[in-house]
Amino acid sequence: MKYLRYENGGIDRIDAALLDALGANARISNAELARLVELSAPSVSERIKRLEEAGVIEGYSAKINPDALGLPLSAWLRIRPIPGQLGKVTEILQGLPEIVACDRVTGEDCFVARAHVKSVKDLERLIDQVIPYAMTNTSIIQSSPVEPRLPPILVHK
């Protein structure tokens, strides 16, 4: 793992402002970022490059609305593999395009996965692919009051 090492320490208030702006809009231009933090565009570009090289910025992405793609039903699946089937369950989850996020977690379940599907019938078909190798518990998502966001950015003083 890489760590951010600047001559003056870790993340400063300007880096934090850049990360906040990029988190809100990954398509923001360097010129707009420069205006926001009151630096030149080349200075901003260099800071972003250092943040990328340090592994702080891992990539840039678009926020896609699954409902607009015809996938109005979202669900969380808690998955507990049958003993000896952890690898097989991992392989199955990786191969299911409906699974858009999956974390291995502590506790009774081994995985918590988020899926987007067209219908309850499609959700059932998805679960049926995992059932031979794991026990599942599914919760349909009604709404998401906290949208995905950046973790707190700790500013080096």
PyMOL commands that set and color helices and strands:
alter all, ss='L'
color gray80, all
select helices_A, chain A and resi 13-24+30-37+41-53+67-69+86-95+120-130
alter helices_A, ss='H'
color red, helices_A
select strands_A, chain A and resi 73-81+99-104+111-117+134-140
alter strands_A, ss='S'
color yellow, strands_A
deselect
rebuild
show_as cartoon
